[in-house]
Amino acid sequence: MSRWGIEKQEASETAGVVRVVTLGCRLNSFESEIIRDHVHMGNEERGKETVVINTCAVTEEAERQTRQTIRRLSRESPQARIVVTGCAAQLSPRSYAAMPEVDRVLGNTEKLNPARFLTRDMEEGSPIVVSDMKMVNETVPHLVSGFKGRSRAFLQVQQGCDHKCTFCIIPAARGPSRSIPLGQIIAQARVLATNGYREFILTGIDLVSYGDDLPGGVTLGSAVRRLLAQVPEISRLRLSSLDPACLEEDLLSLVELEPRVMPHLHLSLQAGDDVILRRMKRRHSRDQTLDLCRTLRRRRPGIVFGADLIAGFPTETAVMFENTLSFIEECGLTYLHVFPFSSRPGTPAARMSHVAKSTRKERAAELRDAGKAALDRYLCSLIGSEVTVLVERPGWGHSEALAPVRLEGKAPTGHIVRAKVNGLCETAEGAELTAEVLATAVTNAVPSGAAA
């Protein structure tokens, strides 16, 4: 998988009794830690290996990889009980239950219920336990102590989405927008900070809608401000995907003035052509996004932007595509997450006039090439500068602006170090900076065993 694409992570517990495989978004990664705890408790009674696949349904490719992963894990652990959950399971429970490798299918609500992983329920309950997400009106908070294999912590603040983008199936899989009360977010952050984490990523399905369902006029910006004030141990805070139509002034002010908010924002853009944006039912225009990026660059010099882009959306002409392609340079996008359009059953876009698959793939390749060139230019511009790097595995990590950095010198995993960039190297995943470690900026590390 691309560094900027769908995440995939596998982790296991003692004696191979519990194995949780995560496909998809950062919210899935957070929820997989909850699942791992629940399955581990259930296995203390049962002692039988359980494999849980926490799935993604954002594209056809994500579902293809889900089925491929199920079959592979069944071959690797033929005696294990296989549980499929997550968005793909929520949307198509019968199709996954029909796979001979699968023992149980759990919906997105059920996967967070510890009772669903206890011996009696697993062995005597229905093979499909999936509720209607449209009926869900709250999110039950769960405390996690850490993230196995990771040096940064995910912090869930929101769940679900109320919007109706014509291409997106995720609201049907995740339900309506629900916010986690701020007190519970702070409590979770304190647990993770106590366990040594210093970099946090706020996660949600529609992050900027945070607070819309809470009393008192709380917003994402006000929540971030209070979180940073009450958990001073947080050294670096990142925001996951943001809707550019809804960035309020309090949040923009934090990006400008708060050094602990990292100078990298990932924007959910999808296209750079206004006709396509309207057909997608997005709430921003091309000019609004350009203005936003220019404003933020003026207020926070050095900030960089990532973006989601869809190639070959239904009815997209060559001229419309060129508008999106040129948008990369005009907007100054650095990190691209590109999808060829993927038709999702039940969405309005699935009924529109489709662009040929071959054309979608060609356009996606052009966007990725443009993104690689933009990233290479940005990385080259950093040679000779100093950066701070969270060390995520031995000798490697990301800078404050998310540049990948290969480190020379003592750099303990889980620490934040200061380094002087001295060059660029090519890897199988793309270009990376090389840098010499100068000093440790923050000495706190994540707990032993948590970091890869």
C-alpha positions in Angstrom: 0.0 0.0 0.0 1.0 3.6 -0.6 2.3 5.5 2.4 -0.6 7.9 1.9 -3.2 5.2 1.0 -5.3 2.8 2.9 -3.5 1.5 5.9 -3.0 -2.1 6.6 -1.6 -3.4 9.9 -1.5 -6.8 11.6 -0.8 -7.4 15.2 -1.0 -10.5 17.4 -1.1 -11.3 21.1 0.7 -13.9 23.2 0.8 -17.4 21.8 -1.0 -16.3 18.6 -4.4 -16.5 20.4 -5.6 -13.1 19.1 -4.9 -11.5 15.8 -6.4 -8.3 14.6 -5.9 -7.1 11.0 -6.8 -3.5 10.2 -7.7 -2.3 6.7 -8.7 1.3 6.0 -8.8 4.5 7.9 -7.2 5.8 11.1 -10.5 5.5 12.9 -10.4 1.8 12.1 -6.9 1.7 13.7 -8.2 3.2 16.9 -11.2 0.8 17.0 -8.9 -2.2 16.4 -7.2 -1.5 19.7 -10.6 -1.7 21.4 -11.4 -4.9 19.5 -8.0 -6.4 20.5 -8.8 -5.9 24.2 -12.3 -7.4 23.8 -11.1 -10.5 21.9 -8.2 -11.0 24.3 -10.6 -11.1 27.2 -12.9 -13.6 25.4 -10.0 -15.8 24.5 -8.9 -16.1 28.1 -12.0 -18.3 28.5 -11.8 -20.1 25.2 -8.1 -20.5 24.4 -8.8 -20.8 20.7 -7.1 -18.6 18.1 -9.3 -15.8 16.9 -8.6 -13.7 13.8 -10.5 -10.4 13.4 -10.4 -8.5 10.1 -11.6 -4.9 10.5 -12.5 -3.9 7.0 -12.9 -0.9 4.7 -15.5 -0.3 2.0 -14.4 3.0 0.5 -13.6 1.5 -2.9 -14.1 -1.7 -4.8 -10.3 -2.3 -4.4 -10.6 -2.1 -0.6 -13.3 -4.8 -0.7 -11.2 -6.9 -3.1 -8.3 -6.7 -0.7 -10.6 -7.6 2.2 -11.6 -10.9 0.5 -8.0 -11.6 -0.4 -6.9 -11.0 3.2 -9.7 -13.3 4.6 -8.6 -16.2 2.3 -4.9 -15.7 3.1 -5.4 -15.6 6.9 -7.6 -18.7 6.7 -4.8 -20.5 4.9 -2.3 -19.3 7.5 -4.5 -20.3 10.5 -6.8 -23.0 9.3 -8.0 -23.8 12.9 -8.7 -20.2 13.8 -12.1 -18.6 14.2 -12.4 -15.8 11.6 -14.5 -12.7 12.5 -15.1 -10.1 9.8 -16.2 -6.6 10.9 -15.9 -3.0 9.9 -17.5 -1.0 7.0 -17.5 -3.8 4.4 -19.1 -6.2 6.8 -21.7 -3.6 7.8 -22.7 -3.0 4.2 -22.6 -6.5 2.9 -22.9 -8.9 5.9 -24.5 -11.8 3.9 -21.8 -11.8 1.2 -19.1 -12.1 3.8 -21.0 -14.7 5.9 -21.3 -16.8 2.7 -17.5 -17.1 2.5 -16.5 -20.6 3.8 -13.6 -19.1 5.7 -15.8 -16.8 7.8 -17.3 -17.8 11.1 -18.9 -14.6 12.1 -19.8 -11.1 10.8 -20.1 -8.1 13.2 -21.4 -4.7 12.3 -19.7 -1.4 13.2 -21.7 -1.1 16.5 -21.3 -4.7 17.5 -17.5 -4.8 17.0 -17.1 -2.4 20.0 -19.3 -4.5 22.3 -17.2 -6.8 24.5 -20.1 -9.2 24.9 -19.8 -10.2 21.2 -16.4 -11.7 21.8 -17.3 -13.8 24.8 -17.3 -17.6 24.5 -21.0 -18.2 24.7 -22.0 -15.5 22.3 -19.2 -16.4 19.8 -20.1 -20.1 19.8 -23.9 -20.0 20.2 -24.9 -16.6 18.8 -26.0 -15.7 15.3 -23.2 -15.8 12.6 -24.4 -12.3 11.5 -24.9 -9.6 14.1 -25.3 -6.3 12.3 -27.6 -3.5 13.4 -29.0 -0.5 11.3 -26.5 2.3 11.6 -29.2 4.9 10.8 -30.7 4.2 14.2 -27.4 4.9 16.1 -27.5 8.2 17.9 -24.5 8.1 20.2 -20.9 6.8 20.4 -19.9 4.9 23.5 -16.3 6.0 24.4 -13.7 3.4 25.1 -10.3 4.0 26.7 -7.3 2.4 25.0 -3.8 2.3 26.6 -1.7 2.4 23.4 -1.2 1.3 19.8 0.9 -1.7 19.2 3.4 -1.1 16.5 2.9 2.7 16.4 4.8 5.6 17.9 2.0 8.1 17.5 -1.5 7.9 19.1 -4.9 8.1 17.4 -7.5 10.0 19.4 -11.1 9.6 18.3 -13.2 12.7 18.6 -16.1 12.1 16.2 -17.9 9.3 14.3 -20.3 9.2 11.4 -21.4 11.7 8.7 -24.6 13.6 7.9 -23.6 14.7 4.4 -24.7 13.2 1.1 -21.7 13.2 -1.2 -22.9 11.4 -4.3 -20.0 9.0 -4.5 -19.7 8.0 -0.8 -21.1 5.0 0.9 -19.5 5.6 4.3 -22.5 7.4 5.9 -24.5 4.2 5.4 -21.6 2.2 7.1 -20.9 4.6 9.9 -24.3 6.3 10.7 -25.0 9.9 11.6 -22.5 12.3 12.9 -21.8 11.9 16.7 -19.3 13.7 18.8 -17.3 12.4 21.7 -17.8 14.6 24.8 -14.7 16.7 25.4 -14.1 15.4 28.9 -13.9 11.9 27.6 -11.4 12.9 24.9 -9.2 14.6 27.4 -9.4 11.5 29.7 -8.3 9.3 26.8 -5.5 11.7 25.9 -4.2 11.7 29.5 -4.0 7.9 29.5 -2.0 7.9 26.3 0.2 10.7 27.4 0.9 8.9 30.7 1.9 5.9 28.7 4.5 8.0 26.8 2.9 9.1 23.6 3.7 12.6 22.5 2.3 12.9 19.0 -1.5 12.6 18.6 -3.7 12.4 15.5 -7.4 13.5 16.0 -9.6 11.2 14.0 -13.2 11.0 12.9 -15.3 10.5 9.8 -16.2 14.1 9.4 -13.9 15.9 11.8 -15.0 19.4 11.2 -18.6 18.6 12.2 -17.3 18.0 15.8 -19.6 19.6 18.3 -22.6 20.1 16.1 -24.6 17.6 18.2 -23.2 18.8 21.6 -24.7 21.6 23.8 -22.8 24.8 24.5 -21.6 25.8 21.0 -18.5 23.7 21.2 -16.5 23.5 17.9 -13.5 21.5 16.7 -11.3 24.6 17.3 -12.5 25.2 20.8 -12.1 21.5 21.6 -8.5 21.4 20.3 -7.7 24.5 22.3 -8.9 23.0 25.6 -7.3 19.7 24.8 -3.9 21.3 24.4 -4.4 23.4 27.5 -5.4 20.4 29.7 -2.9 17.9 28.4 0.3 19.8 28.1 2.3 16.5 27.6 1.0 16.6 24.0 4.1 17.7 22.0 2.6 17.4 18.5 -1.0 17.3 17.3 -2.2 16.4 13.8 -5.7 16.7 12.3 -6.9 14.0 10.0 -8.9 14.7 6.8 -10.7 18.1 6.9 -13.6 19.5 4.8 -12.3 22.8 3.4 -15.8 24.3 3.4 -16.1 24.2 7.2 -12.8 25.4 8.7 -13.8 27.9 11.4 -11.7 30.9 12.5 -10.9 29.4 15.9 -9.3 26.4 14.2 -7.4 28.5 11.7 -6.1 30.7 14.5 -4.7 27.6 16.2 -3.0 26.4 13.0 -1.5 29.9 12.7 -0.4 30.4 16.3 -0.1 27.1 18.2 3.3 25.5 17.5 2.0 22.1 18.8 -0.5 22.0 15.9 1.6 20.5 13.1 2.0 22.6 9.8 0.4 19.9 7.7 -3.3 19.7 6.8 -5.0 17.0 4.7 -7.9 18.4 2.8 -10.9 16.3 1.5 -10.9 18.0 -1.9 -11.9 15.2 -4.4 -11.7 17.4 -7.5 -10.5 20.8 -8.8 -13.4 21.4 -11.3 -16.5 23.2 -10.1 -18.9 21.3 -12.2 -17.6 18.0 -10.9 -17.6 19.3 -7.3 -21.3 20.2 -7.7 -22.1 16.8 -9.1 -20.3 15.3 -6.1 -22.4 17.5 -3.8 -19.3 18.9 -2.2 -19.7 22.1 -0.3 -16.6 24.0 -1.5 -15.6 25.4 -4.8 -12.2 25.6 -6.5 -11.7 29.2 -5.7 -12.7 28.7 -2.0 -10.0 26.1 -1.7 -7.4 28.2 -3.4 -8.2 31.1 -1.1 -8.0 28.9 2.0 -4.6 27.6 1.0 -3.3 31.0 0.3 -4.6 32.4 3.6 -3.1 29.6 5.6 0.3 30.0 3.9 0.3 33.6 4.7 -0.7 32.9 8.4 1.6 29.9 8.8 4.6 30.1 6.5 5.9 26.6 5.6 2.5 24.8 6.0 2.0 22.0 3.5 -1.2 20.4 2.2 -2.3 16.9 1.4 -5.5 16.1 -0.5 -7.8 13.3 -1.5 -8.6 13.4 -5.3 -10.9 11.2 -7.3 -9.9 10.6 -11.0 -12.6 9.9 -13.6 -15.7 10.8 -11.6 -18.9 10.1 -13.8 -19.3 12.7 -16.5 -15.8 14.0 -16.1 -14.5 15.4 -19.5 -10.9 15.8 -20.5 -11.2 19.6 -19.8 -12.7 18.9 -16.3 -9.8 16.5 -15.6 -7.3 19.1 -16.7 -8.8 21.5 -14.1 -8.1 19.0 -11.4 -4.6 18.3 -12.7 -3.7 22.0 -12.8 -5.2 22.4 -9.4 -2.3 20.5 -7.8 0.2 23.2 -8.8 -2.1 26.1 -8.3 -3.1 25.0 -4.8 0.4 23.9 -4.0 -0.6 20.4 -2.9 2.2 18.3 -1.6 0.8 14.9 -0.5 -1.8 13.3 -2.7 -4.1 10.4 -2.0 -5.6 9.5 -5.4 -8.4 7.1 -6.2 -9.8 6.2 -9.6 -13.5 6.6 -9.3 -15.1 3.5 -7.7 -18.8 2.9 -8.1 -20.4 2.1 -4.8 -23.8 0.4 -5.0 -26.7 2.5 -3.7 -25.0 5.9 -4.2 -26.3 8.5 -6.7 -22.9 8.5 -8.6 -23.4 4.8 -9.3 -26.3 5.8 -11.6 -24.5 8.5 -13.5 -22.7 8.1 -16.8 -19.4 6.5 -16.1 -16.0 7.3 -17.5 -14.3 4.2 -19.0 -12.2 2.3 -16.4 -9.1 2.5 -18.6 -9.5 6.3 -18.7 -10.0 6.5 -14.9 -6.8 4.5 -14.4 -4.9 6.7 -16.9 -6.1 9.9 -15.2 -5.3 8.5 -11.7 -1.7 7.8 -12.9 -1.4 11.3 -14.2 -2.5 12.8 -10.9 -0.1 10.5 -9.0 2.8 11.5 -11.2 2.0 15.2 -10.6 1.8 14.5 -6.9 5.2 12.7 -6.9 6.8 15.6 -8.7 5.3 18.1 -6.2 6.5 16.0 -3.3 10.0 15.7 -4.8 10.2 19.5 -5.2 9.1 20.1 -1.7 11.6 17.6 -0.2 14.4 19.1 -2.3 13.5 22.5 -0.9 14.2 21.2 2.7 17.8 20.2 2.0 20.0 22.2 4.3 17.3 23.0 6.8 16.6 21.6 10.3 13.6 19.5 11.1 12.1 17.8 14.1 11.3 14.1 13.6 9.2 11.6 15.5 11.2 8.4 15.3 8.7 5.7 14.3 11.0 2.9 13.7 14.8 2.6 14.0 16.4 5.3 11.9 13.2 6.6 10.3 10.3 8.9 11.0 8.3 11.9 9.8 9.0 15.6 10.2 6.6 18.1 11.6 5.3 18.7 8.1 5.0 14.9 7.5 8.1 14.6 5.3 9.6 11.1 5.5 13.1 11.2 7.0 15.8 8.6 7.1 18.0 9.4 10.1 21.7 9.2 10.6 22.9 9.0 14.3 21.3 8.1 17.6 17.6 8.3 17.3 15.6 6.2 19.8 12.3 4.9 18.6 9.4 7.0 20.0 11.5 10.1 20.7 11.3 13.4 18.9 14.7 14.5 17.6 16.1 17.5 15.9 18.0 16.8 12.6 19.8 18.6 9.8 18.6 17.6 6.3 21.6 16.7 4.1 20.1 14.9 1.1 17.4 12.9 -0.6 17.2 9.2 -1.4 14.9 7.0 -3.5 13.1 4.0 -2.0 10.4 1.6 -3.2 7.8 3.9 -1.7 9.2 7.1 -3.1 11.7 9.9 -2.2 12.8 10.4 1.4 15.0 12.9 3.1 18.2 11.9 4.7 19.2 13.9 7.9 21.8 13.9 10.6 20.5 13.8 14.2 21.6 16.9 16.1 19.9 16.6 19.4 16.9 15.1 21.2 14.1 17.7 21.4 11.8 15.6 23.5 13.1 12.8 25.6 9.8 11.0 26.4 9.3 7.8 24.4 6.4 5.6 23.9 6.3 2.5 26.1 8.4 -0.5 25.3 6.7 -2.8 22.8 4.3 -0.1 21.5 6.6 1.3 18.9 7.7 -0.7 15.9 
